[in-house]
């Protein structure tokens, strides 16, 4: 069996890791400007953001897209 690596940049990355890395890189102020959702602008926290993003598919997709776009800068 060949051991091939997935080409999906989100493979093996949890939503919590994505939010934590984006918050560390941008901060909640900038995240709130880039993605206009309340969990980043009003009393933001990792926990409240994860709760909202797990329930809201469209918002999670925007966060994942920003993560993929930002990934080269993070590494």
PEJO-V592268 format. One record per backbone hydrogen bond with DSSP energy under -1.0 kcal/mol. NH is the residue of the N-H (numbers start at 1). CO is the residue of the C=O. E is the energy in kcal/mol with one decimal. If there is no record, write none. Layout:
nh=<NH,NH>
co=<CO,CO>
e=<E,E>
This chain:
nh=<11,13,18,19,20,21,22,23,24,25,26,31,32,33,34,35,37,40,42,49,50,51,52,53,54,56,60,61,62,63,64,65,66,67,68,69,70,71,73,74,75>
co=<8,10,14,15,16,17,18,19,20,21,22,27,28,29,30,31,35,37,38,45,46,47,48,49,50,52,56,57,58,59,60,61,62,63,64,65,66,67,70,70,71>
e=<-1.6,-2.1,-2.1,-2.6,-2.6,-2.6,-2.4,-2.6,-2.2,-2.2,-3.2,-2.3,-2.5,-1.1,-2.5,-3.0,-1.9,-1.9,-3.0,-2.1,-2.6,-2.2,-2.2,-2.9,-2.2,-1.5,-2.2,-2.3,-1.5,-2.2,-2.8,-2.3,-2.1,-2.3,-2.4,-2.2,-2.2,-1.9,-1.4,-1.7,-2.0>
